[in-house]
C-alpha cells in the first residue's frame, strides 16, 4: 500500500535523500546485428555481435555454468526485408513525401515485412537440432529452452559464471555464433546472460523519507486531503514567502504551486482555445504492474477539478494477474510504480479528456516484458499513441544495455511508424546523467549520456521545462528545467545544496543522427558527446520537444493510499519529472489527431522538426524569462525551508533554436492551430 510519507511530497534535497536503487543493465552496446556480416562470412557460422556482455571479463570469471542448468533464450527475427522496413518507415513519416501517412494495417505490415514461414522454420530447425525445446513461435521471435550444455552447443560458446558488483551472473564466454544459413533471418539473441535489464520511471513523485516527521496533511481547494508543503500557490505567484530571510537579495519570492490542475494546463497549452478534446484518439500507457484504483481515482480527480469522469469504455486495462508479476524487488515494488501510473493516466486525461486511454501493465520493469507489450500494441494496432514515462542509462557501472535490446526496440518502433502509431518517452530527470551528481550515481551512470529508449531515432523524446501559469491561465514564462537548491540553516542563512535534477538530454554515443534532425540540430552539438568527446559523424540528440516537468511547477495528482493516521483514503499531491511532460505531450497529440480529422499522426518527429521555427513552438534560451526566478518551499516533512532556482541543467544548455534541454522548444498556445490546422 502506498504511504504518503514517501509520495507526493515535494522532492527532497538530493544531497539528503536516499534515492531509488540503481538500474541493472547488461551487455556491450552496438547496433550491428549478425545479418550485416552473414553475406560475407566464409565459415559455416557467423558471430552475433554484442551477445557477450562487457562485464563478462576473465578477471570476473568464477567457473563454468553447470551443464544441467536450465537456460531460456529468445531469437528475434529480422523479417523478410529489414532495410525496406526502415526505408518505408521514413517515407510514411516524411511530410510532403509521396507515401506520407500511407499507413499499413498490421496484416499488411506482416505480409510485406514480417518473417517468412521459411525463415521461421529454418530458425526452428536449427534450435531443435541442437536439442533445445521450442516454447513459443511468433511473428517476431522464437523462444526455446534447454540445459546449459544444449544451449552452448546451439550458440557455439561456453557459458560461465561471473562475479559482478558482489553478485554472480551467467554469461557467454564469447559472442554467440549461429549457422550462416539462418543469419539473415536473425535480428538479435537474448537470454544467454541472466543479468536483469530493467527500467524505472522518469518521475519525481517519490522521495525517501529519512526523518521521523509525519507527512503534512491539509485540505485542498477541492476538499480532498492534500499532502504536501503548505502554504502553496494555486497559480504561479499567488502566494509569497514573507517570513523567511531574503534570498539572493530578494524577499517575498513566490511559494511553489500546489500542483497545476487540468484546466490550467489545457489553457496554457492552447487546448481550451482550440475546442479539441482528443475525441476519437486512443493513447496507450505502458508501465510495470498496475495500481488497483487507477480508474476510480482518475474519476474522482476529474470530478474534483470540474472535468468529466471516464465514459463507459473510455478507459480500459490490459493487466495480467498479480501472480504473474515478476522481479518486484529489482523493479522497486508494485507500489513503487503506482504513483507513476496514476500520473500518466490523469495527465493524459487532463490534456485530452475525450480520448480513449488503454493502460498496459507489463509483468515487470524488465525490457523483455515491455517489449512484449509493445509487440502486442503494434500487432493489434490497439492505440494511436503510446506514452512511456520510463527509461535507463545505456552505460552502467554494472554493465551496458546490449545491442539486442536496442535492435528489438527499434524494430518495434519502426513497425509502429509504418502503422501510424507514435511512441513518446520521457527523456529523464537527471540532465546528462553525470556520474558525480547524486542522481547520476543513483542511476548507476558511468559517463554523461542520453537515456534510452528516449534516444532511439524512432521515438519522440519529451524533455522538461519549468512553467509559470498565471492567474488568467496563460503561460507567463517557460525555462529549461534544471534546479539548484538552497536550504535555510539553523542560523538563518541560505546554504547551497547544489544541483538537484533537470531535463534529460544530450548527444547519443550509439544512435546516428536521423534525417529529420539534419539542418535543425547544430552540427557542433550533434558531433559532441555530453562529456565533450568529439564524434566523427553527427549523432542523435535528445530531447525533441519539452513540456512542464519541474516538480515545483508540477501537476496535482490524485491517488488512494495510506494516510498519515494509518487509514486508507484518496488524497492529492504534486508531482513532476519528464514522467509528467511525456503524458502531457501524448495528450496534446491526441487533441491534434482529432484536429486533423482523426488521421493518425504516426511518428511525429519529422513534422516536429519541419515546424521547428514556426509559431507552434516557443523557443527557450538561457536568458528566457524566469531564469532568475525563485520558488520557495516551506519547511516540510523533515526538510528545511528551501529556495529553488530555475534554468540550470548542468552540462546541457538551453540556447536559441534547437538545444539539448528542450529540443525545438515547448508547444505554444498556437501549437494545435499552427501545426495541425482544423
Rosetta blueprint (number, residue, H / E / L):
1 X L
2 X L
3 X E
4 X H
5 X H
6 X H
7 X E
8 X L
9 X L
10 X L
11 X L
12 X L
13 X L
14 X L
15 X L
16 X L
17 X L
18 X L
19 X L
20 X L
21 X L
22 X L
23 X L
24 X L
25 X L
26 X L
27 X L
28 X L
29 X L
30 X L
31 X L
32 X L
33 X L
34 X L
35 X H
36 X H
37 X H
38 X H
39 X L
40 X L
41 X L
42 X L
43 X L
44 X L
45 X E
46 X E
47 X E
48 X L
49 X L
50 X L
51 X L
52 X L
53 X L
54 X L
55 X L
56 X L
57 X L
58 X H
59 X H
60 X H
61 X E
62 X E
63 X E
64 X E
65 X L
66 X L
67 X L
68 X L
69 X L
70 X E
71 X E
72 X E
73 X E
74 X E
75 X E
76 X E
77 X E
78 X L
79 X L
80 X L
81 X L
82 X H
83 X H
84 X H
85 X H
86 X H
87 X H
88 X H
89 X H
90 X H
91 X H
92 X H
93 X H
94 X L
95 X L
96 X L
97 X L
98 X L
99 X L
100 X L
101 X L
102 X L
103 X L
104 X L
105 X L
106 X H
107 X H
108 X H
109 X H
110 X H
111 X H
112 X H
113 X H
114 X L
115 X L
116 X L
117 X H
118 X H
119 X H
120 X H
121 X H
122 X H
123 X H
124 X H
125 X H
126 X H
127 X H
128 X H
129 X H
130 X L
131 X L
132 X L
133 X E
134 X E
135 X E
136 X E
137 X E
138 X L
139 X L
140 X L
141 X E
142 X E
143 X E
144 X E
145 X E
146 X E
147 X E
148 X H
149 X H
150 X H
151 X H
152 X H
153 X H
154 X H
155 X H
156 X L
157 X L
158 X L
159 X E
160 X E
161 X E
162 X E
163 X E
164 X E
165 X L
166 X L
167 X E
168 X E
169 X E
170 X E
171 X E
172 X E
173 X L
174 X L
175 X L
176 X L
177 X E
178 X E
179 X E
180 X H
181 X H
182 X H
183 X H
184 X L
185 X L
186 X E
187 X E
188 X E
189 X E
190 X E
191 X L
192 X L
193 X L
194 X L
195 X L
196 X L
197 X L
198 X E
199 X L
200 X E
201 X E
202 X L
203 X L
204 X L
205 X L
206 X E
207 X L
208 X L
209 X L
210 X L
211 X L
212 X L
213 X L
214 X L
215 X L
216 X L
217 X E
218 X E
219 X E
220 X L
221 X L
222 X L
223 X L
224 X L
225 X E
226 X E
227 X E
228 X L
229 X L
230 X L
231 X L
232 X L
233 X E
234 X L
235 X L
236 X L
237 X L
238 X L
239 X L
240 X E
241 X L
242 X L
243 X L
244 X L
245 X L
246 X L
247 X E
248 X L
249 X L
250 X E
251 X L
252 X L
253 X L
254 X E
255 X E
256 X L
257 X E
258 X L
259 X L
260 X E
261 X L
262 X H
263 X H
264 X H
265 X H
266 X H
267 X H
268 X H
269 X L
270 X L
271 X H
272 X H
273 X H
274 X H
275 X L
276 X L
277 X L
278 X L
279 X L
280 X L
281 X L
282 X E
283 X E
284 X E
285 X E
286 X E
287 X E
288 X E
289 X L
290 X L
291 X L
292 X L
293 X L
294 X H
295 X H
296 X H
297 X H
298 X H
299 X H
300 X H
301 X H
302 X H
303 X H
304 X H
305 X L
306 X L
307 X L
308 X L
309 X L
310 X L
311 X L
312 X L
313 X L
314 X L
315 X E
316 X E
317 X E
318 X E
319 X E
320 X L
321 X L
322 X H
323 X H
324 X H
325 X L
326 X L
327 X L
328 X L
329 X L
330 X L
331 X L
332 X L
333 X L
334 X H
335 X H
336 X H
337 X H
338 X H
339 X H
340 X H
341 X H
342 X H
343 X H
344 X H
345 X H
346 X H
347 X H
348 X H
349 X H
350 X H
351 X H
352 X L
353 X L
354 X L
355 X L
356 X E
357 X E
358 X E
359 X E
360 X E
361 X E
362 X E
363 X L
364 X L
365 X L
366 X E
367 X H
368 X H
369 X H
370 X H
371 X H
372 X H
373 X H
374 X H
375 X H
376 X H
377 X H
378 X H
379 X H
380 X H
381 X L
382 X L
383 X L
384 X L
385 X E
386 X E
387 X E
388 X E
389 X L
390 X E
391 X E
392 X E
393 X L
394 X L
395 X E
396 X E
397 X L
398 X L
399 X E
400 X E
401 X L
402 X L
403 X H
404 X H
405 X H
406 X H
407 X H
408 X H
409 X H
410 X H
411 X H
412 X H
413 X H
414 X H
415 X H
416 X H
417 X H
418 X H
419 X H
420 X L
421 X L
422 X E
423 X E
424 X E
425 X E
426 X E
427 X L
428 X L
429 X L
430 X E
431 X L
432 X L
433 X L
434 X L
435 X L
436 X L
437 X L
438 X H
439 X H
440 X H
441 X H
442 X H
443 X L
444 X L
445 X E
446 X L
447 X L
448 X L
449 X L
450 X L
451 X L
452 X E
453 X L
454 X L
455 X L
456 X L
457 X L
458 X L
459 X L
460 X E
461 X E
462 X E
463 X E
464 X E
465 X E
466 X E
467 X E
468 X E
469 X E
470 X L
471 X L
472 X L
473 X L
474 X L
475 X E
476 X E
477 X E
478 X E
479 X E
480 X E
481 X L
482 X E
483 X E
484 X E
485 X E
486 X E
487 X E
488 X E
489 X L
490 X L
491 X L
492 X L
493 X L
494 X E
495 X E
496 X E
497 X E
498 X E
499 X E
500 X E
501 X E
502 X E
503 X L
504 X L
505 X L
506 X E
507 X E
508 X E
509 X E
510 X E
511 X E
512 X E
513 X L
514 X L
515 X H
516 X H
517 X H
518 X L
519 X L
520 X L
521 X L
522 X L
523 X H
524 X H
525 X H
526 X H
527 X L
528 X E
529 X L
530 X L
531 X L
532 X L
533 X L
534 X E
535 X L
536 X L
537 X L
538 X L
539 X E
540 X E
541 X E
542 X E
543 X L
544 X L
545 X E
546 X E
547 X E
548 X E
549 X L
550 X L
551 X H
552 X H
553 X H
554 X L
555 X E
556 X E
557 X E
558 X E
559 X E
560 X E
561 X E
562 X E
563 X L
564 X L
565 X L
566 X L
567 X L
568 X E
569 X E
570 X E
571 X E
572 X E
573 X E
574 X E
575 X E
576 X L
577 X L
578 X H
579 X H
580 X H
581 X H
582 X H
583 X H
584 X H
585 X H
586 X H
587 X H
588 X H
589 X H
590 X H
591 X H
592 X H
593 X H
594 X H
595 X H
596 X L
597 X L
598 X L
599 X L
600 X L
601 X L
602 X L
603 X L
604 X L
605 X H
606 X H
607 X H
608 X H
609 X H
610 X H
611 X L
612 X L
613 X L
614 X L
615 X L
616 X L
617 X E
618 X E
619 X L
620 X L
621 X L
622 X L
623 X L
624 X L
625 X L
626 X L
627 X L
628 X L
629 X L
630 X E
631 X E
632 X E
633 X E
634 X L
635 X L
636 X E
637 X L
638 X L
639 X E
640 X L
641 X L
642 X E
643 X E
644 X E
645 X E
646 X L
647 X L
648 X L
649 X E
650 X L
651 X L
652 X E
653 X L
654 X L
655 X L
656 X L
657 X L
658 X L
659 X E
660 X L
661 X L
662 X L
663 X E
664 X L
665 X L
666 X E
667 X E
668 X L
669 X L
670 X L
671 X H
672 X H
673 X H
674 X H
675 X H
676 X L
677 X L
678 X L
